[in-house]
Amino acid sequence: MDIDLSPDDLAFQKAVETFLDDNAYKPGTDYFAWRLDWFAKAREKGGWDVPKWPTAFGGPGWSPTQHYIWQRATATRQTPMDLPFGPVMLAPMLMQYGTPEQQERFLPDIRARRVNWCQGYSEPGAGSDLANLKTRAELSADGSHYVVNGTKIWTTAAHMADWIFCLTRTSDTGRKQEGITFLLFPMKQAGVEVKPIITLGGAHTVNMVHITDVKVPVENRVGEEGKGWAVAKGLLQHERTGIAGISNSLVALERLKKRAASVTRPNGTLLDDPGFRTKIAELEIDLMATEYTELRSLAAASSGAAPGPESSILKLKGTDIQQRLQKLTMQAGGLFSAAWGGGKVGPSFAREGMSGYLSSRAYTIYGGASEVQKDVIAKNVLGIARSETRMNKRGDK
């Protein structure tokens, strides 16, 4: 794989940097007006507002290298807040499984960022074992709608969302993965209750969602009834690729080096410490290897392939790297990081470092726990078949 930038790629890089610099947020202006204007101008560039969408749906049709350039450039510059649930996760599933009517109804609002979405997957008792979900969708006698009852948990941005894409159970027969149906319905209606969950880092990003007797028209079902597991898996592969956050980690690593260099010691700085430098070097090597894996994934996507098991590799390694970055940042703050809940003392990044470290504990859980990713890699990359008699062979009952 050739990663050297061609003259055309260098010209594209310059165009991207110019666009981002010219349309950067100016302090004092209306943020939300700037946000919508930014996406409108990105759309005028030929699909830059939806970089991962195919050209058939208005995307830019970028090469893997162009995607790489875009990710690196946007990681180092301020871009508008953009929740991934609509443009990055749901939209590809509507393109693949949705009806033309659903595509016409939902995709324009997703692209214009007029509607925020959240993901109704995990439940109490159905997290990593997602197929164990219990939220029930009963089809009405006349076949016109479903009635949904159940509870979802760890629902990111549910308190901000207008709509939810939700996994429901419509049948208990066969394997657990069978009988799951993928539904879309509004959040702001009677029967939907959102309760906040404050995370260890002190942030309100996730929620519990109680769903009681919510009516969902049949036309809001994506794919066939009982075939929602295929939609769910496809969406997770897009989610896991995004969670890896390689470009952001590259920027965070450089920031960590500068912070470590600012912490003085009697014999130099923290960055001069052999033990700390070794940890930085090991992290940088792992990050470089993961970056190449991401480039191979982008190359496959550019030829029309859907995200495959490499998304699990990216999620597994990418989140591990993010946690290590947060841990080293917290360690760089030293004893001052322990005072993150109080006044500002020590290095300016100490408070942020501890909060980030605490929040990062969830990175290897959401989007599919690391143990789940290892199972996917073992089966689909290494070709290791699961043995149904494994437990008995080792003497477990």
For each residue, the residues with C-beta under 8 A, 3 or more apart:
1: 292 295 296 299
2:
3: 65 295
4:
5: 9 10 13 65 69
6: 9 10 65
7: 10 11
8: 11 12
9: 5 6 12 13 63 65 66 69
10: 5 6 7 13 14
11: 7 8 14 15
12: 8 9 15 16 66 69
13: 5 9 10 16 17 69 73
14: 10 11 17 18
15: 11 12 18 19
16: 12 13 19 20 69 70 73
17: 13 14 20 21 73 77
18: 14 15 21 22
19: 15 16 22 23 41 42 45 48
20: 16 17 23 24 73 74 77 79
21: 17 18 24 77
22: 18 19
23: 19 20 37 38 41 42
24: 20 21 77 78
25: 29 31 34 78 80
26: 29 34
27:
28:
29: 25 26 33 34
30: 33 34
31: 25 34 35
32: 35 36
33: 29 30 36 37
34: 25 26 29 30 31 37 38 80
35: 31 32 38 39 80 81 113
36: 32 33 39 40 112 113
37: 23 33 34 40 41
38: 23 34 35 41 42 79 80
39: 35 36 42 43 49 80 112 113
40: 36 37 43 44 49
41: 19 23 37 38 44 45
42: 19 23 38 39 45 48 49
43: 39 40 47 48 49 50 58 111
44: 40 41
45: 19 41 42 48 60
46: 60
47: 43 50 51 53 55 58 59 60 61
48: 19 42 43 45 51 60 70
49: 39 40 42 43 111
50: 43 47 53 57 58 59 60 87 91 111
51: 47 48 59 60 62 67 70
52: 59 67 87 88 92 301
53: 47 50 57 58 59 60 87 91 92 95 111
54: 57 59 61 95
55: 47 58 59 60 61
56: 59 95
57: 50 53 54 91 95 103 107
58: 43 47 50 53 55 111
59: 47 50 51 52 53 54 55 56 62
60: 45 46 47 48 50 51 53 55 66
61: 47 54 55
62: 51 59 66 67 70 302
63: 9 66 67 302
64: 67 68 295 298 299 301 302
65: 3 5 6 9 68 69
66: 9 12 60 62 63 69 70
67: 51 52 62 63 64 70 71 298 301 302
68: 64 65 71 72 294 295 298
69: 5 9 12 13 16 65 66 72 73
70: 16 48 51 62 66 67 73 74
71: 67 68 74 75 246 247
72: 68 69 75 76 247 250
73: 13 16 17 20 69 70 76 77
74: 20 70 71 77 79 247
75: 71 72 247 248 250 251
76: 72 73 251
77: 17 20 21 24 73 74
78: 24 25
79: 20 38 74 82
80: 25 34 35 38 39
81: 35
82: 79 87 113
83: 86 116 117 157 160
84: 87 88 89 239 242
85: 88 89 90 116 117 118 119 156 157 161 165
86: 83 89 90 91 110 113 115 116 117
87: 50 52 53 82 84 91 110 111 113
88: 52 84 85 91 92 238 239 242
89: 84 85 86 92 93 117 119 165 235 238 239 242
90: 85 86 93 94 106 110 117 165 235
91: 50 53 57 86 87 88 94 95 107 110 111
92: 52 53 88 89 95 96 234 235 238
93: 89 90 96 97 98 165 182 222 231 234 235
94: 90 91 97 98 102 103 106 107 222
95: 53 54 56 57 91 92 98 103 107
96: 92 93 234 306
97: 93 94 182 222 223 230 231 234
98: 93 94 95 102 103 106 222
99: 102 103 219
100: 103 104
101: 104 105 219
102: 94 98 99 105 106 219 222
103: 57 94 95 98 99 100 106 107
104: 100 101 107 108
105: 101 102
106: 90 94 98 102 103 109 110 115 184
107: 57 91 94 95 103 104 110 111
108: 104 111 112
109: 106 112 114 115
110: 86 87 90 91 106 107 113 115 117
111: 43 49 50 53 58 87 91 107 108
112: 36 39 108 109
113: 35 36 39 82 86 87 110 116
114: 109
115: 86 106 109 110 162 163
116: 83 85 86 113 157 160 161 162 163
117: 83 85 86 89 90 110 161 162 163 164 165
118: 85 155 156 157 158 160 161 163 164 165 187
119: 85 89 155 156 164 165 239
120: 135 152 155 164 165 166 167 209
121: 130 133 152 167 232
122: 126 127 130 152 153 154 155
123: 126 127 132 133 134 135 150 151 152 153
124: 151 153
125: 132 134
126: 122 123 129 130 131 132 133 134
127: 122 123 130 153 154 365 369
128: 365 368 369 371 372
129: 126 132
130: 121 122 126 127 133 167 232
131: 126 175 176 177 180 229
132: 123 125 126 129 176
133: 121 123 126 130 150 167 168 169 180
134: 123 125 126 150 169
135: 120 123 148 149 150 151 152 166 167 168 169 211
136: 148 149 150 168 169 170
137: 146 147 148 168 169 170 181 183 216
138: 146 147 170
139: 143 145 146 170 218 225
140: 143 144 145 146 147
141:
142:
143: 139 140 218
144: 140 217 218
145: 139 140 215 216 217 218
146: 137 138 139 140 168 170 181 183 215 216 218 221
147: 137 138 140 213 214 215 216
148: 135 136 137 166 168 183 185 211 213 214 215 216
149: 135 136 211 212 213 214
150: 123 133 134 135 136 168 211
151: 123 124 135 208 209 210 211
152: 120 121 122 123 135 155 158 164 166 208 209 211
153: 122 123 124 127 197 206 208 209
154: 122 127 197 206 207 366
155: 118 119 120 122 152 158 164 194 206 207 208 209
156: 85 118 119 205 206 207 366
157: 83 85 116 118 160 161 205
158: 118 152 155 161 164 187 194 206 207 209
159: 194 196 204 207
160: 83 116 118 157
161: 85 116 117 118 157 158 164 187
162: 115 116 117 186 187 188
163: 115 116 117 118 184 185 186 187
164: 117 118 119 120 152 155 158 161 184 185 186 187 192 209
165: 85 89 90 93 117 118 119 120 182 183 184 222 235
166: 120 135 148 152 182 183 184 185 211
167: 120 121 130 133 135 180 181 182 228 232
168: 133 135 136 137 146 148 150 180 181 182 183 228
169: 133 134 135 136 137 172 179 180 181
170: 136 137 138 139 146 179 180 181 225 226
171: 174 178 179 226
172: 169 179
173: 178 179
174: 171 178 179
175: 131 178
176: 131 132 179
177: 131 180 229
178: 171 173 174 175 226 229
179: 169 170 171 172 173 174 176 226
180: 131 133 167 168 169 170 177 226 227 228 229 232
181: 137 146 167 168 169 170 221 223 225 226 227 228
182: 93 97 165 166 167 168 221 222 223 228 231 232
183: 137 146 148 165 166 168 216 220 221 222
184: 106 163 164 165 166 216 220 221 222
185: 148 163 164 166 189 214 216 220
186: 162 163 164 189 192
187: 118 158 161 162 163 164 192 194
188: 162 192
189: 185 186 192 214
190:
191: 211 212 213 214
192: 164 186 187 188 189 209 210 211 212 214
193: 209 210 212
194: 155 158 159 187 207 208 209
195: 207 208 209 210
196: 159 204 207
197: 153 154 204 206 207 208
198: 202 203 204
199: 202 203 204 205 206 358 359 362
200: 358 359 361 362
201: 355 356 358 359
202: 198 199 341 355 358
203: 198 199 355 359
204: 159 196 197 198 199
205: 156 157 199
206: 153 154 155 156 158 197 199
207: 154 155 156 158 159 194 195 196 197
208: 151 152 153 155 194 195 197
209: 120 151 152 153 155 158 164 192 193 194 195
210: 151 192 193 195
211: 135 148 149 150 151 152 166 191 192 214
212: 149 191 192 193
213: 147 148 149 191
214: 147 148 149 185 189 191 192 211
215: 145 146 147 148
216: 137 145 146 147 148 183 184 185 220 221
217: 144 145 220
218: 139 143 144 145 146 221
219: 99 101 102
220: 183 184 185 216 217
221: 146 181 182 183 184 216 218 224 225
222: 93 94 97 98 102 165 182 183 184 228 231
223: 97 181 182 227 228 230 231
224: 221 227
225: 139 170 181 221
226: 170 171 178 179 180 181
227: 180 181 223 224 230 231
228: 167 168 180 181 182 222 223 231 232
229: 131 177 178 180 232 233
230: 97 223 227 233 234
231: 93 97 182 222 223 227 228 234 235
232: 121 130 167 180 182 228 229 235 236
233: 229 230 236 237
234: 92 93 96 97 230 231 237 238 306 307
235: 89 90 92 93 165 231 232 238 239
236: 232 233 239 240 367 368
237: 233 234 240 241 306 307 308 311
238: 88 89 92 234 235 241 242 307 311
239: 84 88 89 119 235 236 242 243 367
240: 236 237 243 244 307 311 312 314 315 367 368 373
241: 237 238 244 294 297 307 311 314 315
242: 84 88 89 238 239 245
243: 239 240 315 318 319 363 366 367
244: 240 241 290 294 314 315 317 318 319
245: 242 248 249 318 319 322
246: 71 249 250 287 290 291 294 314 318
247: 71 72 74 75 250 251
248: 75 245 251 252
249: 245 246 252 253 287 318 321 322 325
250: 72 75 246 247 253 254 287 291
251: 75 76 247 248 254 255
252: 248 249 255 256 322 325 329
253: 249 250 256 257 280 283 284 287 325
254: 250 251 257 258
255: 251 252 258 259
256: 252 253 259 260 280 325 328 329 332
257: 253 254 260 261 271 280
258: 254 255 261 262
259: 255 256 262 263 329 332 347 349
260: 256 257 263 269 270 271 276 280 328 332
261: 257 258 269 270 271
262: 258 259 269 347
263: 259 260 269 270 271 332 334 347
264: 268 269
265: 268 269 270 272 273
266:
267: 272
268: 264 265 271 272 273
269: 260 261 262 263 264 265 272 273
270: 260 261 263 265 273 276 332
271: 257 260 261 263 268 276 277 280
272: 265 267 268 269 277
273: 265 268 269 270 276 277
274: 277 278
275: 278 279
276: 260 270 271 273 279 280 328 331 332
277: 271 272 273 274 280 281
278: 274 275 281 282
279: 275 276 282 283 324 328
280: 253 256 257 260 271 276 277 283 284 328
281: 277 278 284 285
282: 278 279 285 286
283: 253 279 280 286 287 321 324 325 328
284: 253 280 281 287 288
285: 281 282 288 289
286: 282 283 289 290 317 320 321
287: 246 249 250 253 283 284 290 291 321
288: 284 285 291 292
289: 285 286 292 293 317
290: 244 246 286 287 293 294 313 314 317 318 321
291: 246 250 287 288 294 295
292: 1 288 289 295 296
293: 289 290 296 297 310 313 314 317
294: 68 241 244 246 290 291 297 298 314
295: 1 3 64 68 291 292 298 299
296: 1 292 293 299 300 310
297: 241 293 294 300 301 307 310 311 314
298: 64 67 68 294 295 301 302
299: 1 64 295 296 302 303
300: 296 297 303 305 308 310
301: 52 64 67 297 298 304 305 306 307
302: 62 63 64 67 298 299
303: 299 300
304: 301
305: 300 301 308
306: 96 234 237 301
307: 234 237 238 240 241 297 301 310 311
308: 237 300 305 311 380
309: 312 313 376 377 380 381
310: 293 296 297 300 307 313 314 381
311: 237 238 240 241 297 307 308 314 315
312: 240 309 315 316 368 373 376 377 380
313: 290 293 309 310 316 317 373 377 381
314: 240 241 244 246 290 293 294 297 310 311 317 318
315: 240 241 243 244 311 312 318 319 367 368 373
316: 312 313 319 320 370 373 374 377
317: 244 286 289 290 293 313 314 320 321
318: 243 244 245 246 249 290 314 315 321 322
319: 243 244 245 315 316 322 323 363 364 367 370
320: 286 316 317 323 324 364 370
321: 249 283 286 287 290 317 318 324 325
322: 245 249 252 318 319 325 326 360 363
323: 319 320 326 327 360 361 363 364
324: 279 283 320 321 327 328
325: 249 252 253 256 283 321 322 328 329
326: 322 323 329 330 353 356 357 359 360
327: 323 324 330 331 357 360
328: 256 260 276 279 280 283 324 325 331 332
329: 252 256 259 325 326 332 333 349 352 353 356 357
330: 326 327 333 337 353 354 356 357
331: 276 327 328 334 337
332: 256 259 260 263 270 276 328 329 347 349 353
333: 329 330 336 337 346 347 349 350 353 354
334: 263 331 337 346 347 350
335: 338 339 346
336: 333 339 345 346 347 350
337: 330 331 333 334 340 346 350 351 353 354 357
338: 335 354
339: 335 336 342 343 345 346 350 351
340: 337 350 351 352 353 354 355
341: 202
342: 339 345
343: 339
344: 348 351
345: 336 339 342 350
346: 333 334 335 336 337 339 350
347: 259 262 263 332 333 334 336 350
348: 344
349: 259 329 332 333 352 353
350: 333 334 336 337 339 340 345 346 347 353 354
351: 337 339 340 344 354 355
352: 329 340 349 355 356
353: 326 329 330 332 333 337 340 349 350 356 357
354: 330 333 337 338 340 350 351 357 358
355: 201 202 203 340 351 352 358 359
356: 201 326 329 330 352 353 359 360
357: 326 327 329 330 337 353 354 360 361
358: 199 200 201 202 354 355 361
359: 199 200 201 203 326 355 356 362
360: 322 323 326 327 356 357 363
361: 200 323 357 358 364 365
362: 199 200 359 365 366
363: 243 319 322 323 360 366
364: 319 320 323 361 369 370
365: 127 128 361 362 369 370
366: 154 156 243 362 363
367: 236 239 240 243 315 319
368: 128 236 240 312 315 372 373 376
369: 127 128 364 365 372 373
370: 316 319 320 364 365 373 374
371: 128 374 375
372: 128 368 369 375 376
373: 240 312 313 315 316 368 369 370 376 377
374: 316 370 371 377 378
375: 371 372 378 379 386
376: 309 312 368 372 373 379 380 381
377: 309 312 313 316 373 374 380 381 382
378: 374 375 381 382 384
379: 375 376 382 383 384 385 386
380: 308 309 312 376 377 383
381: 309 310 313 376 377 378
382: 377 378 379
383: 379 380
384: 378 379
385: 379
386: 375 379 390
387: 390 393
388:
389: 392 393
390: 386 387 393 394
391: 394 396 397
392: 389 395 396 397
393: 387 389 390
394: 390 391
395: 392
396: 391 392
397: 391 392
